[in-house]
Amino acid sequence: MRPHLVPEYKLDGVGLFRSEFLFLDVEQPPDLDAQFAAYSALAKMLDPQPVVIRTMDLGGDKIPRFHRMEGGPAFQMGKRGLAFSLTEKTMFRTQLRAILQAAQEGDVRVMFPMVMGVADLREACHWVDEVIETDRLAKRPPIGAMIETPRRSVRYS
């Protein structure tokens, strides 16, 4: 993480903070305090510039150390991106809580990765609203999505 580059190069913020790197090389998923510390430090350092935090984009080639041996249900089903997060509900809820709490301290925006359909996006937005209500947070950050579709072979004649 090198947020000092934002003012140094007069950038307008951070367009994609890849949060999955907090998860990859650790023995256990980062807890609420560790994630909140990372996201809020970034938000405060960049304020008033925005930072877009992409929720964990795990699966496929990004398998965290804590899942490499036993493999969780999301990996066993071959899920990636948002579908992975919606299967790993405890990790996803913890991450949303950390991001949404950090959003109270700066211009933090949320992006969901590998959104394959409207049902998944609706469910993820519902989780955001639920966390905001449960934690009694004042601000709902802007939400975006990386829309991705399955790769199809195309033959040109």
VOTORTI-10219 format. One line per field, with one value per atom (N, C-alpha, C, O): z, x, y; atom name. Coordinates in Angstrom, 3 decimals. Each point is the difference from the previous one (the first is absolute). Example, Ala and Ser with C-alpha at 12.3 -4.5 7.8 and 13.67 -1.06 7.14 Angstrom:
<nodes>
zz <- (7.800, 0.000, 0.000, 0.665, -1.385, 0.060, 0.730, 0.169) $
xx <- (13.190, -0.890, 0.900, 1.036, -1.386, 0.820, -0.770, 0.509) $
yy <- (-5.690, 1.190, 1.200, -0.019, 1.069, 1.190, 1.090, 1.108) $
atomo <- (N, CA, C, O, N, CA, C, O) $
</nodes>
This chain:
<nodes>
zz <- (0.000, 0.000, 0.000, 0.901, -1.904, -0.088, -0.242, -1.038, 1.988, -0.200, -0.048, -0.439, 0.887, -0.075, -1.445, -0.248, -0.707, -1.410, -0.475, -0.980, 1.675, -0.423, 0.035, -1.029, 2.167, -0.027, -0.781, -0.650, 0.716, -0.690, -1.504, -0.608, 0.024, -1.445, -0.322, -1.142, 2.178, -0.169, -0.649, -0.916, 1.423, -0.502, 0.624, 1.023, -1.651, 0.479, 0.918, 0.251, 0.250, 0.904, -0.451, -0.831, 1.388, -0.328, -0.637, 0.630, -1.882, -0.751, 0.275, -0.278, 0.824, 0.300, 1.058, -0.272, 1.472, 1.085, 0.067, 0.327, -0.634, -0.081, 1.383, 0.422, 0.266, 1.390, 0.173, 1.102, -2.172, 0.147, 0.450, 0.549, -0.772, 0.421, 1.527, 0.518, 0.199, 1.461, 0.428, 1.133, -2.029, 0.323, -0.462, 0.540, -1.510, -0.683, 0.814, 0.024, 0.633, 0.649, 1.516, 0.688, -0.171, 1.450, 0.366, -0.818, 2.060, 0.476, 0.280, -0.070, 0.383, 0.289, -0.729, -0.251, -0.094, -0.619, 0.943, 1.212, -1.739, 0.876, 0.704, -0.604, 1.890, 0.761, -0.254, -0.750, 1.382, -0.187, 0.330, -0.754, 1.871, 0.418, -0.998, -0.322, -0.172, -0.957, -1.306, -0.564, 0.079, -1.247, 0.179, -0.840, 1.925, 0.243, 0.096, -0.533, 1.208, 0.124, -1.379, -0.256, -0.629, -1.338, -0.810, -0.594, 0.567, -0.824, 0.539, -0.776, 2.085, 0.556, -0.114, -0.236, 0.400, -0.172, -1.426, -0.213, -0.741, -1.394, -0.239, -0.651, 1.176, -0.178, 0.610, -0.613, 1.811, 0.670, -0.740, -0.132, -0.352, -0.692, -1.316, -0.386, -0.291, -1.305, 0.083, -0.955, 2.071, 0.144, -0.414, 0.504, -1.383, -0.471, -1.303, -0.534, 0.001, -1.225, 0.281, 1.113, -2.128, 0.187, -0.121, -0.630, 1.248, -0.186, -0.254, 0.745, -1.807, -0.323, 0.500, -0.492, 1.479, 0.561, -0.634, 0.157, -0.873, -0.584, 1.065, 0.600, -0.368, 0.960, -0.517, -1.182, 2.076, -0.323, -1.299, -0.164, -0.734, -1.275, 0.077, -0.578, 1.305, 0.217, -0.870, -0.526, 0.390, -0.846, -1.233, -0.220, -0.579, -1.194, 0.394, 0.675, -1.100, 0.305, 1.308, 0.402, 0.276, 1.260, 1.165, 0.409, 0.104, 1.097, 1.237, 0.008, 1.037, 1.212, 0.674, -0.131, 0.845, 0.693, 0.917, 0.084, 0.598, 0.945, -0.686, 0.683, -2.005, -0.728, -0.865, -0.596, 0.514, -0.925, 0.404, -0.861, 2.145, 0.435, -0.037, -0.682, 1.413, 0.111, -1.090, -0.344, -0.196, -1.034, 0.578, 0.458, -0.473, 0.513, -1.039, -1.132, 1.509, -0.934, -1.282, -1.069, 1.160, -1.195, -1.003, -1.206, 1.695, -0.898, -0.562, -1.169, 2.009, -0.467, -1.105, -0.871, 0.898, -1.024, -1.179, -0.965, 1.027, -1.093, -0.092, -1.079, 2.190, -0.018, 0.034, 0.525, -1.099, -0.034, 0.268, -0.116, 0.481, 0.137, 0.959, 1.109, -1.548, 0.862, 0.360, 1.129, -2.060, 0.300, 1.138, 0.861, -0.853, 1.095, 1.318, 0.999, -1.012, 1.224, 0.541, 1.210, -2.091, 0.435, 0.564, 0.737, -1.070, 0.580, 1.343, 0.937, -0.841, 1.232, 0.814, 0.167, 0.331, 0.602, 1.200, 0.142, 0.711, 1.186, -0.404, 0.500, -1.411, -0.463, -0.706, 0.190, -1.008, -0.775, 0.929, -0.169, 1.134, 0.936, 0.787, 0.202, 0.238, 0.724, -0.887, 0.443, -1.696, -0.899, -0.250, 0.026, -0.267, -0.212, 1.213, -0.146, 1.331, 1.217, 0.057, 0.308, -0.600, 0.053, -1.045, 0.303, -1.521, -1.062, 0.327, -0.138, 0.567, 0.272, 1.200, 0.025, 0.960, 1.128, -0.459, 0.421, -1.273, -0.526, -0.864, -0.070, -0.582, -0.852, 0.812, -0.562, 1.848, 0.852, 0.231, 0.488, -0.842, 0.278, -1.230, 0.119, -1.283, -1.229, -1.191, 0.151, -1.330, -1.224, -0.492, -0.924, 1.564, -0.347, -0.840, 0.321, -1.400, -0.877, -0.068, 0.213, -0.506, -0.015, -1.430, -0.755, 0.400, -1.300, 0.213, 0.696, -1.306, 0.056, -1.251, -1.108, 1.274, -1.146, -0.666, 0.636, -1.902, -0.769, 0.222, 0.339, -0.529, 0.155, -1.251, -1.109, 1.303, -1.126, -0.255, -1.043, 1.981, -0.207, 1.010, 1.030, -1.346, 0.829, 1.365, 0.982, -0.901, 1.287, 1.010, 1.160, -1.602, 0.904, 0.428, 1.167, -2.102, 0.326, 0.999, 0.948, -1.159, 0.957, 1.395, 0.996, -0.942, 1.300, 0.692, 1.200, -1.942, 0.587, 0.501, 1.084, -1.852, 0.432, 1.231, 0.876, -0.809, 1.192, 1.227, 1.077, -1.248, 1.104, 0.450, 1.196, -2.155, 0.332, 0.854, 1.055, -1.508, 0.734, 1.384, 0.961, -0.863, 1.290, 0.978, 1.167, -1.634, 0.859, 0.429, 1.165, -2.083, 0.338, 1.089, 0.945, -1.090, 1.002, 1.336, 1.050, -1.089, 1.232, 0.756, 1.223, -1.940, 0.637, 0.202, 0.527, -0.951, 0.130, -0.591, 0.644, -1.879, -0.682, -0.695, -0.493, 0.456, -0.536, -1.520, -0.629, 0.041, -1.421, -0.775, 0.409, -1.542, -0.922, -1.169, -0.733, 0.561, -1.079, -1.377, -0.105, -0.939, -1.353, -0.244, 0.508, -1.284, -0.290, -1.504, -0.760, 0.344, -1.408, -0.165, 0.980, -2.222, -0.280, -1.223, -0.953, 0.999, -1.178, -0.646, 0.506, -1.617, -0.681, -0.894, -0.863, 1.077, -0.792, -0.459, 0.701, -1.858, -0.545, -0.262, -0.174, 0.145, -0.255, -1.377, -0.949, 0.877, -1.266, -0.928, 0.399, -1.619, -1.002, -1.164, -0.371, -0.177, -1.183, -1.203, -0.232, -0.500, -1.195, -1.195, -0.020, -0.945, -1.208, -1.116, -0.269, -0.361, -1.156, -1.256, -0.044, -0.974, -1.233, -0.985, -1.105) $
xx <- (0.861, -0.861, 0.904, 0.822, -0.973, 0.829, -0.867, 0.126, -1.004, -0.887, 0.719, -0.584, 1.855, 0.757, 0.167, 0.296, -0.483, 0.129, -1.147, 0.146, -1.286, -1.164, 0.313, -0.142, 0.560, 0.325, 1.275, 0.099, 0.871, 1.272, -0.206, 0.639, -1.516, -0.253, -1.297, -0.460, -0.128, -1.229, -1.114, -0.685, 0.532, -1.043, -1.343, -0.060, -1.000, -1.344, -0.565, -1.206, 2.034, -0.455, 0.508, 0.903, -1.494, 0.360, -1.220, -1.050, 1.201, -1.125, -0.281, -1.101, 2.079, -0.224, 0.985, 1.187, -1.690, 0.795, -0.370, -1.136, 2.085, -0.246, 0.105, 1.076, -2.190, 0.000, 0.388, 0.371, -0.448, 0.326, 1.438, 0.315, 0.565, 1.388, 0.138, 1.015, -2.019, 0.001, -0.273, 0.300, -0.864, -0.441, 0.956, -0.043, 0.896, 0.720, 1.082, 0.027, 0.849, 1.152, -0.083, 0.995, -2.182, -0.193, -0.606, -0.646, 0.872, -0.487, -1.508, -0.648, 0.108, -1.429, -0.497, 0.775, -2.063, -0.521, 0.208, -0.155, 0.501, 0.168, -1.312, -1.071, 1.166, -1.214, -0.470, 0.625, -1.723, -0.595, 0.988, 0.121, 0.583, 0.930, 1.138, 0.361, 0.208, 1.115, -0.453, 0.700, -1.876, -0.494, -0.375, 0.332, -1.020, -0.383, 1.241, 0.013, 1.027, 1.238, 0.579, 0.412, -0.377, 0.558, -0.861, 0.522, -1.831, -0.885, -0.128, -0.018, -0.071, -0.167, 1.291, -0.050, 1.211, 1.270, 0.090, 0.423, -0.811, 0.012, -0.980, 0.339, -1.547, -1.026, 0.454, -0.161, 0.723, 0.453, 1.171, 0.070, 0.852, 1.172, -0.385, 0.609, -1.611, -0.393, -1.019, -0.158, -0.529, -1.075, 0.476, 1.027, -1.715, -1.371, -0.098, -1.100, 2.216, -0.090, -0.683, 0.073, -0.734, -0.696, 0.925, 1.055, -1.478, 0.630, -1.125, -0.978, 1.136, -0.953, 0.588, 1.029, -1.701, 0.466, -0.805, -1.219, 1.920, -0.664, -0.061, 1.020, -2.188, -0.100, 0.829, 0.340, -0.021, 0.944, -0.371, -1.116, 2.066, -0.163, 0.819, 1.082, -1.627, 0.706, -0.613, -1.103, 1.836, -0.427, 0.878, 0.818, -0.987, 0.835, 1.454, 0.378, 0.445, 1.433, 0.346, 1.164, -2.136, 0.270, -0.591, -1.141, 1.938, -0.445, 0.802, 1.224, -1.900, 0.739, 0.638, -0.480, 1.554, 0.728, -0.929, 0.127, -1.051, -0.864, -1.007, -0.671, 0.543, -0.889, 0.756, -0.619, 1.931, 0.750, -0.043, -0.028, 0.022, 0.027, -1.397, -0.215, -0.728, -1.306, -0.973, -0.916, 1.104, -0.926, -1.392, -0.624, 0.144, -1.335, -1.062, 0.324, -1.588, -1.080, 0.027, -0.332, 0.717, 0.025, 1.027, -0.248, 1.405, 1.023, -0.427, 0.242, -0.879, -0.451, -1.042, -0.098, -0.671, -1.017, 0.550, -0.724, 2.004, 0.607, -0.475, 0.035, -0.476, -0.512, 1.136, 1.081, -1.356, 0.978, -0.709, -1.221, 2.017, -0.529, -1.174, 0.044, -1.100, -1.165, -0.683, -0.465, 0.396, -0.619, 0.749, -0.619, 1.954, 0.802, -0.406, -0.251, 0.192, -0.324, -1.374, -0.175, -0.793, -1.359, -0.090, -0.936, 1.890, 0.057, 0.718, -0.394, 1.437, 0.790, -0.566, 0.660, -1.866, -0.778, 0.677, -0.070, 0.715, 0.632, 1.144, 0.102, 0.757, 1.104, -0.535, 0.513, -1.551, -0.551, -0.626, 0.227, -1.000, -0.633, 1.063, -0.134, 1.177, 1.088, 0.644, 0.259, 0.000, 0.627, -0.911, 0.454, -1.729, -0.928, -0.048, -0.005, -0.030, -0.014, 1.233, -0.111, 1.284, 1.238, -0.010, 0.361, -0.769, -0.029, -1.013, 0.301, -1.489, -1.058, 0.344, -0.352, 1.029, 0.437, 1.079, -0.001, 0.914, 1.036, -0.624, 0.522, -1.630, -0.681, -0.569, -0.329, 0.211, -0.479, 1.104, -0.269, 1.524, 1.157, 0.631, 0.962, -1.483, 0.572, -0.856, -1.057, 1.516, -0.748, 0.333, 0.791, -1.415, 0.191, -1.185, -1.154, 1.459, -1.026, 0.207, 1.109, -2.167, 0.044, -0.174, -0.830, 1.631, -0.170, -0.056, 0.837, -1.834, -0.108, 0.647, -0.256, 1.107, 0.695, -0.775, -0.811, 1.072, -0.542, -1.491, -0.444, -0.315, -1.453, -0.557, 0.135, -0.758, -0.486, -1.494, -0.506, -0.202, -1.439, -0.609, 0.596, -1.794, -0.690, -0.383, -0.041, -0.238, -0.385, 1.137, -0.227, 1.457, 1.150, 0.213, 0.290, -0.434, 0.187, -1.052, 0.314, -1.558, -1.064, 0.302, -0.154, 0.585, 0.306, 1.139, -0.072, 1.117, 1.132, -0.434, 0.409, -1.224, -0.500, -0.886, 0.011, -0.775, -0.817, 0.901, -0.307, 1.429, 0.943, 0.570, 0.152, 0.162, 0.506, -1.026, 0.335, -1.580, -1.057, -0.224, -0.254, 0.348, -0.170, 1.108, -0.276, 1.515, 1.121, -0.156, 0.222, -0.595, -0.188, -1.060, 0.170, -1.261, -1.075, 0.432, -0.201, 0.794, 0.422, 1.051, -0.073, 1.052, 1.085, -0.349, 0.804, -2.008, -0.488, 0.978, 0.381, 0.008, 0.935, -0.772, -1.108, 1.691, -0.691, 0.068, -0.899, 1.946, 0.252, 0.059, 0.668, -1.386, 0.084, 0.876, -0.351, 1.486, 0.897, -0.550, -0.852, 1.338, -0.373, 0.464, 1.037, -1.815, 0.301, 0.101, -0.817, 1.822, 0.178, 0.248, 0.117, -0.036, 0.200, 0.882, -0.067, 0.894, 0.742, -0.854, -0.089, -0.536, -0.881, 0.865, 0.724, -0.806, 0.793, -0.884, -0.923, 1.216, -0.766, 0.925, 1.205, -1.763, 0.858, 0.646, -0.575, 1.766, 0.730, -0.636, -0.286, 0.080, -0.549, 0.977, 0.618, -0.496, 0.847, -0.733, -1.175, 1.868, -0.577, 0.818, 1.226, -1.913, 0.683, -0.327, -1.164, 2.185, -0.173, 0.323, 0.986, -1.816, 0.297, 0.695, 0.329) $
yy <- (-1.173, 1.173, 1.232, 0.170, 0.682, 1.200, 1.233, 0.650, -0.322, 1.140, 1.343, 0.990, -0.935, 1.259, 0.460, 1.169, -2.079, 0.367, 0.895, 0.731, -0.790, 0.790, 1.496, 0.660, -0.092, 1.431, 0.308, 1.041, -1.944, 0.228, 0.201, 0.858, -1.638, 0.098, 0.741, 0.003, 0.634, 0.786, -0.821, 0.454, -1.675, -0.883, 0.366, 0.682, -1.142, 0.308, -1.074, -0.015, -0.872, -1.055, -1.351, -0.099, -0.932, -1.376, -0.652, -0.126, -0.284, -0.555, -1.460, -0.476, -0.257, -1.420, -0.461, -0.178, -0.012, -0.578, -1.470, -0.342, -0.525, -1.442, -0.630, -0.424, 0.369, -0.451, -1.462, -0.407, -0.400, -1.420, -0.221, -1.055, 2.032, -0.167, -0.028, -0.465, 0.956, -0.114, -1.444, -0.377, -0.427, -1.356, -1.094, -1.105, 1.370, -1.070, -0.704, -1.230, 1.949, -0.620, -0.020, 0.228, -0.502, -0.065, -1.358, -0.656, 0.260, -1.303, -0.003, -1.044, 2.203, 0.158, 1.234, 0.923, -0.889, 1.232, 1.185, -0.151, 1.319, 1.158, 0.315, -0.055, 0.386, 0.286, 1.437, 0.750, -0.393, 1.318, 1.111, 0.965, -1.093, 1.056, 0.184, 1.132, -2.231, 0.100, 0.631, 0.841, -1.247, 0.571, 1.466, 0.837, -0.531, 1.391, 0.886, 1.110, -1.595, 0.784, 0.310, 1.132, -2.118, 0.208, 0.968, 0.943, -1.168, 0.820, 1.424, 0.956, -0.809, 1.349, 0.809, 1.207, -1.858, 0.719, 0.533, 1.136, -1.933, 0.417, 1.146, 0.988, -1.125, 1.041, 1.326, 1.056, -1.110, 1.226, 0.640, 1.222, -2.063, 0.511, 0.686, 0.998, -1.532, 0.524, 1.126, 0.761, -0.644, 0.979, 1.392, 0.454, 0.228, -0.223, -0.795, -0.145, -0.377, -0.783, -1.344, -0.519, -0.035, -1.278, -1.207, 0.061, -1.150, -1.301, -1.003, -0.059, -0.722, -1.053, -1.310, -0.464, -0.124, -1.271, -1.120, -0.079, -0.782, -1.167, -1.088, -0.341, -0.195, -1.100, -1.164, -0.061, -0.856, -1.068, -0.715, -0.492, 0.452, -0.684, -1.282, -0.109, -0.852, -1.263, -1.087, 0.146, -1.228, -1.105, -0.039, 0.893, -1.925, -0.122, -0.144, -0.958, 1.921, -0.041, 0.692, -0.011, 0.613, 0.716, -0.797, 0.216, -1.127, -0.858, 0.364, -0.135, 0.597, 0.377, -1.213, -1.126, 1.374, -1.067, -0.805, -1.221, 1.888, -0.706, -0.920, -0.774, 0.831, -0.903, -1.001, -0.881, 0.996, -0.860, -1.467, -0.880, 0.614, -1.390, -0.627, -1.003, 1.593, -0.644, 0.437, -0.746, 1.936, 0.488, 0.200, -0.957, 2.164, 0.285, -0.319, -0.359, 0.486, -0.333, 0.824, -0.512, 1.762, 0.840, -0.507, 0.023, -0.484, -0.535, -1.347, -0.301, -0.506, -1.305, 0.141, -0.864, 1.936, 0.233, 0.801, 0.244, 0.172, 0.744, 1.442, 0.592, -0.019, 1.377, 1.003, -0.268, 1.430, 1.096, 1.313, 0.099, 0.925, 1.355, 0.096, -0.532, 1.218, 0.218, -1.312, -0.159, -0.781, -1.301, -0.690, -0.626, 0.736, -0.540, 0.667, -0.675, 2.011, 0.748, -0.363, -0.139, -0.014, -0.326, -1.412, -0.309, -0.548, -1.348, 0.036, -0.695, 1.495, 0.141, 1.165, 1.025, -1.187, 1.089, 0.666, 1.221, -1.992, 0.588, 0.933, 1.120, -1.590, 0.854, 1.239, 1.102, -1.291, 1.119, 1.038, 1.199, -1.642, 0.940, 0.769, 1.206, -1.888, 0.670, 1.050, 1.120, -1.478, 0.965, 1.197, 1.144, -1.401, 1.120, 0.917, 1.223, -1.797, 0.827, 0.893, 1.187, -1.744, 0.780, 1.112, 1.137, -1.453, 1.009, 1.090, 1.185, -1.570, 0.976, 0.881, 1.179, -1.740, 0.830, 0.981, 1.157, -1.604, 0.895, 1.095, 1.112, -1.424, 0.989, 1.156, 1.045, -1.215, 1.082, 1.033, 1.098, -1.450, 0.850, 0.629, 0.759, -1.058, 0.547, -0.380, -0.613, 0.979, -0.268, -1.406, -0.187, -0.789, -1.406, -0.447, 0.287, -0.995, -0.552, -1.507, -0.491, -0.234, -1.463, -0.494, 0.508, -1.510, -0.649, -1.509, -0.575, -0.052, -1.454, -0.592, 0.472, -1.519, -0.585, -1.140, -0.674, 0.478, -1.127, -0.200, -1.097, 2.146, -0.094, -0.668, 0.517, -1.664, -0.791, 0.190, -0.415, 1.035, 0.163, 0.941, 0.315, 0.125, 0.981, -0.570, 0.741, -2.036, -0.597, 0.108, 0.344, -0.639, 0.117, 1.448, 0.267, 0.667, 1.414, 0.463, 0.721, -1.132, 0.352, -0.533, 0.706, -1.958, -0.605, 0.745, 0.265, 0.073, 0.720, 1.378, 0.418, 0.285, 1.317, -0.136, 0.865, -1.943, -0.251, -0.167, 0.512, -1.236, -0.179, 1.342, 0.245, 0.621, 1.338, 0.734, 0.539, -0.517, 0.701, -0.597, 0.725, -2.039, -0.667, 0.398, 0.277, -0.247, 0.395, 1.460, 0.330, 0.527, 1.420, 0.149, 0.770, -1.512, 0.078, -0.595, 0.610, -1.798, -0.683, 0.794, 0.120, 0.426, 0.751, 1.477, 0.768, -0.379, 1.382, 1.012, 0.977, -1.239, 0.880, 1.119, -0.215, 1.398, 1.177, 0.086, 0.558, -1.100, 0.222, -1.317, -0.950, 0.916, -1.148, 0.435, 0.924, -1.588, 0.417, -0.386, -0.881, 1.538, -0.413, -1.440, -0.425, -0.306, -1.402, -0.187, 0.521, -1.266, -0.322, -1.487, -0.736, 0.307, -1.417, -0.174, 0.777, -1.815, -0.425, -1.077, -1.119, 1.455, -0.942, -0.879, 0.496, -1.791, -0.920, -1.152, -0.414, -0.080, -1.110, -1.175, 0.184, -1.398, -1.160, 0.099, 0.534, -1.057, 0.000, -1.039, -1.129, 1.540, -0.906, -0.065, 0.997, -2.151, -0.156, 0.599, -0.285, 1.090, 0.610, -0.480, 0.112, -0.633, -0.451, 0.969, 0.298, 0.177, 0.873, -0.787, -0.735, 0.890, -0.711, 0.899, -0.432) $
atomo <- (N, CA, C, O, N, CA, C, O, N, CA, C, O, N, CA, C, O, N, CA, C, O, N, CA, C, O, N, CA, C, O, N, CA, C, O, N, CA, C, O, N, CA, C, O, N, CA, C, O, N, CA, C, O, N, CA, C, O, N, CA, C, O, N, CA, C, O, N, CA, C, O, N, CA, C, O, N, CA, C, O, N, CA, C, O, N, CA, C, O, N, CA, C, O, N, CA, C, O, N, CA, C, O, N, CA, C, O, N, CA, C, O, N, CA, C, O, N, CA, C, O, N, CA, C, O, N, CA, C, O, N, CA, C, O, N, CA, C, O, N, CA, C, O, N, CA, C, O, N, CA, C, O, N, CA, C, O, N, CA, C, O, N, CA, C, O, N, CA, C, O, N, CA, C, O, N, CA, C, O, N, CA, C, O, N, CA, C, O, N, CA, C, O, N, CA, C, O, N, CA, C, O, N, CA, C, O, N, CA, C, O, N, CA, C, O, N, CA, C, O, N, CA, C, O, N, CA, C, O, N, CA, C, O, N, CA, C, O, N, CA, C, O, N, CA, C, O, N, CA, C, O, N, CA, C, O, N, CA, C, O, N, CA, C, O, N, CA, C, O, N, CA, C, O, N, CA, C, O, N, CA, C, O, N, CA, C, O, N, CA, C, O, N, CA, C, O, N, CA, C, O, N, CA, C, O, N, CA, C, O, N, CA, C, O, N, CA, C, O, N, CA, C, O, N, CA, C, O, N, CA, C, O, N, CA, C, O, N, CA, C, O, N, CA, C, O, N, CA, C, O, N, CA, C, O, N, CA, C, O, N, CA, C, O, N, CA, C, O, N, CA, C, O, N, CA, C, O, N, CA, C, O, N, CA, C, O, N, CA, C, O, N, CA, C, O, N, CA, C, O, N, CA, C, O, N, CA, C, O, N, CA, C, O, N, CA, C, O, N, CA, C, O, N, CA, C, O, N, CA, C, O, N, CA, C, O, N, CA, C, O, N, CA, C, O, N, CA, C, O, N, CA, C, O, N, CA, C, O, N, CA, C, O, N, CA, C, O, N, CA, C, O, N, CA, C, O, N, CA, C, O, N, CA, C, O, N, CA, C, O, N, CA, C, O, N, CA, C, O, N, CA, C, O, N, CA, C, O, N, CA, C, O, N, CA, C, O, N, CA, C, O, N, CA, C, O, N, CA, C, O, N, CA, C, O, N, CA, C, O, N, CA, C, O, N, CA, C, O, N, CA, C, O, N, CA, C, O, N, CA, C, O, N, CA, C, O, N, CA, C, O, N, CA, C, O, N, CA, C, O, N, CA, C, O, N, CA, C, O, N, CA, C, O, N, CA, C, O, N, CA, C, O, N, CA, C, O, N, CA, C, O, N, CA, C, O, N, CA, C, O, N, CA, C, O, N, CA, C, O, N, CA, C, O, N, CA, C, O, N, CA, C, O, N, CA, C, O, N, CA, C, O, N, CA, C, O, N, CA, C, O, N, CA, C, O, N, CA, C, O, N, CA, C, O, N, CA, C, O, N, CA, C, O, N, CA, C, O, N, CA, C, O, N, CA, C, O, N, CA, C, O, N, CA, C, O) $
</nodes>
